[in-house]
Amino acid sequence: MPVITCIEDLKALHRARTPRMFYDYAESGSYTEQTFRENSTDFARLKLRQKVAVDMSGRSTASDMVGLPVAMPVGLAPVGMTGMQHADGEILAARAAERFGVPFCLSTMSICSIEDVAAHTGAPFMFQLYVMKDQDFLAGLIERAQRAKCSAMVLTLDLQILGQRHKDLKNDLSAPPKLTLPTLLDMATKWRWGMGMLQTRRRFFGNIVGHAKGVTAGDVASLMDWTAAQFDERLDWDKIAQIRDMWGGKLILKGILDPEDARIAADFGADAIIVSNHGGRQLDGALSSIRMLPHIVEAVGDKVEIHLDSGIRSGQDVLKALALGAHSTWIGRAFIHGLGAMGEAGVTKALEVIRKELDISMALCGERDVRALGRQNLLVPQGFATEYGA
Ligand SMILES: Cc1cc2nc3c(=O)[nH]c(=O)nc-3n(C[C@H](O)[C@H](O)[C@H](O)COP(=O)(O)O)c2cc1C
């Protein structure tokens, strides 16, 4: 096994082992990718405050997320087509999360279905909902998540319409991939991936095929068209309230980036909000999540549990988000790199890398309990939160 020291190592292996169309699908942002880049570079601008001669024995990264105990406050974010990064990807990632003691959130656009993931895991997972126009399909999806005893619903609010990602158009992205000369040549060099895919029957959008009217597994074009046409552009707070009533369980609102929206979400009674710009995949030109976080903490920090994603690639990043007021964090690409690199072992490795970095950096900041992290641990550059006014 190669020596893995950081998420970058997993990323390099992911790139080498996964067909280009799927690696590019993960490693891209919309349009100029400015927001995608700044999600990471803004984390780098925050500095940690070193403290010495503090007893650092008996440290703990344990916390909770929407009332559920977690080994560290880092969940695996919903990522569409995870089962195309590695055969059976959603099942493998869910298992790794379960063994590690962190939440896994299954995307509506997963390859393995809700039922399939439930059958192959022991702990409840969360389900991410995209609001679709087909009301029967939507109601069915919510019922299926209820039957699978999902522990929370993550309702994504920042994708009623798709931000364009140039690489996906150039690569003619589809699941499963269309068999053209360039894709066949590319796949020929990714033999591990190909062997896995030949051995699994999970190669289509498992939550959709067999559940949505007029969509068949054999017709990839119809599946991609159906999906693209289904996102409900009319999603508003009334619709969110209807979904809350249909679901009846814990509700996390994902994709909040503005303090005004955060106030509405808090008044609405969400169990948590995720400060997110979808990993820079939607509104290119938006500020990074980490820069918007202080404004949102100021607006609703005492009213609702605040989570953050977008740009986290290390335990130090997790530390910075928590110190700036997030209760918890989520990772997307960081675990996808692990999955594409080495399957379930790779996801576990990604979580181990992040926990170790978090634990050691926390100790060197003079903190023993992850829940005690705060502004006292950070050096924040002038204007970090205030440079851009509304
Ligand atoms: C390849 C990819 C697919 C994604 N698919 C979904 C999805 O189906 N539903 C969703 O709510 N968010 C989706 N996201 C966004 C993630 O849940 C998360 O917000 C984002 O990855 C966080 O940024 P990070 O990758 O920098 O950690 C996706 C992200 C990536 C990279």
The ligand as a Gaussian input file, in Angstrom:
#p B3LYP/6-31G(d) Opt

LIG

0 1
 C      -18.825000      15.405000      -7.335000
 C      -19.760000      16.112000      -6.405000
 C      -21.110000      15.790000      -6.432000
 C      -21.988000      16.417000      -5.544000
 N      -23.301000      16.022000      -5.515000
 C      -24.130000      16.552000      -4.588000
 C      -25.463000      16.078000      -4.455000
 O      -25.879000      15.155000      -5.144000
 N      -26.254000      16.681000      -3.534000
 C      -25.810000      17.706000      -2.733000
 O      -26.570000      18.233000      -1.927000
 N      -24.543000      18.155000      -2.830000
 C      -23.701000      17.587000      -3.711000
 N      -22.403000      18.008000      -3.764000
 C      -21.921000      19.037000      -2.829000
 C      -21.402000      18.393000      -1.546000
 O      -22.447000      17.855000      -0.779000
 C      -20.658000      19.418000      -0.676000
 O      -21.478000      20.534000      -0.479000
 C      -19.336000      19.851000      -1.290000
 O      -18.670000      18.769000      -1.881000
 C      -18.450000      20.458000      -0.221000
 O      -17.271000      20.949000      -0.780000
 P      -15.871000      20.130000      -0.775000
 O      -15.979000      19.119000      -1.864000
 O      -14.886000      21.203000      -1.069000
 O      -15.710000      19.476000       0.571000
 C      -21.511000      17.395000      -4.648000
 C      -20.155000      17.706000      -4.629000
 C      -19.278000      17.070000      -5.496000
 C      -17.810000      17.394000      -5.428000

